[in-house]
């Protein structure tokens, strides 16, 4: 009687049976079996829902048999890999896997990982048949050299596939019937083992791709004609991690409005075996037709650029060498930025850990001067941990050849300072005063000290020309790549 009137037993069976859906994956099997041991009514509820028993790992024969029986005709999820996630010596139970073989045609997802000696024989013998409802495929080869997949895999027909993840795998792309593919991940394929035309052919065969991630799987040279451009009209996110800083693939892709691009380079050393370059043309970057915020960081052998707005985002990060005695790629990156439609940019953040010109005659030829000169709509300028004198002088009308006001809509300046050498109160006063006299008065200047340095009291003289002046101390510097968020 107590059990009958207990609150938990008043839960409708169709609701109770949904609870295991939210269990953590790592404990799902163990907890699910425990739930069936609570009472007879719970056992009847949970064992009667086939979707709860559709995930097979083939680590135990009895468990696999029970799961297959209870799953009935529901689509299966098959995961084959190391038993303990630490060593590939202890693999799945072969006897349990053989119980699952007759049910391969009703696979919904397949994840298989291991050494080529373990995986390839299985794929050739058991996965050459059609899999009409497969929508997720993940194959991972754990070895130093990428291995080739068998040609007859799934009868070369993946018309229902939506997500494809390949690691350490070489395949003769493209496969047939990829019209429904939306996500493609390719990892750890040596540059000399993959051709650019293979990737482009694959993208053409999967026109509905929305998410693409390539990690160490991009060729270092192009075998495609320069005029070949593949359109990805549904693309939302493209991520590329490579050893060498280049944009060979990007030069052959048309990126739609609203997409986000992330390019990361991880090379070490001062010299690269091939020239590094940014995209040669902006004609393919339709996603950056309108930039509202830009973030730049240079120095210590690394640099990044982040541009974003309503039309999309471009994020470039990595080790980029400069010529001897020069900052790593700073001028190159600023010249690249100047190709975009920057007059409508509202926010610019710059973190610079490298030398900048101090002489007036050199400032006007400095790439940063040209960058600011075009940003007529700039409203907020953030200078983080950098020598800010060139920026201050650039914004001072009397320091410009035409005595015009650069960035006439600029309202706020934020300075993150670490040492007294980065703070120039006299130049700041002159700049604020001259801008105010020309009708371009600043609304706010915020100074944040990230070290033991405290600005002099003269900083508050800025109140004569600036509506609001604030000084803050913060020993934790900001995350440079999130400043313009």
Number of C-alpha atoms within 10 A of each C-alpha: 5 7 10 9 9 10 9 10 14 11 11 10 14 11 9 15 19 14 11 16 12 8 12 10 11 8 9 16 18 10 14 19 13 11 15 16 11 10 10 9 12 17 16 13 18 24 21 15 17 18 21 20 24 22 22 22 22 26 21 15 17 12 14 24 16 12 22 20 13 19 19 15 13 17 21 27 20 21 18 20 23 20 16 11 9 8 11 16 12 13 18 19 17 13 14 19 20 14 15 21 11 10 14 20 17 17 22 22 20 20 16 19 19 20 17 20 10 16 19 16 12 13 16 16 10 14 18 17 16 17 23 17 17 24 19 20 20 16 19 23 25 18 15 9 15 20 20 14 18 17 14 14 19 19 14 16 18 25 18 18 23 20 19 19 18 19 22 22 23 21 16 13 17 17 18 14 15 22 17 18 24 20 20 20 17 21 21 23 22 17 16 11 14 18 18 19 18 16 18 21 14 17 22 17 19 23 19 19 25 18 19 20 18 20 17 20 26 29 22 23 15 15 11 16 9 9 8 12 16 18 17 19 15 17 23 20 19 20 16 22 20 22 19 24 25 22 19 20 20 22 22 22 18 19 26 21 20 20 24 22 25 16 21 20 20 15 16 14 9 13 13 14 7 11 10 15 15 15 16 12 11 16 12 19 22 16 24 26 19 21 23 21 23 26 22 25 24 23 22 14 18 19 23 24 23 24 24 24 19 15 17 23 23 20 18 19 20 21 23 28 24 17 10 8 7 14 23 22 21 25 16 14 20 18 14 17 18 18 11 16 15 23 19 16 23 22 22 23 24 23 24 21 18 17 13 19 14 13 11 14 10 12 21 18 11 17 18 20 20 16 17 20 20 17 23 18 18 24 20 21 23 19 20 25 24 26 24 25 21 21 18 18 22 25 25 22 20 16 18 18 8 8 10 16 22 22 22 20 18 24 18 20 20 18 20 25 27 21 17 14 12 16 22 15 18 11 16 20 22 18 21 23 20 18 23 15 10 12 11 18 20 23 16 20 24 16 21 23 23 20 16 13 15 17 18 10 8 10 19 16 12 21 16 13 21 20 13 15 19 13 15 12 15 13 12 9 15 14 7 16 19 10 19 21 11
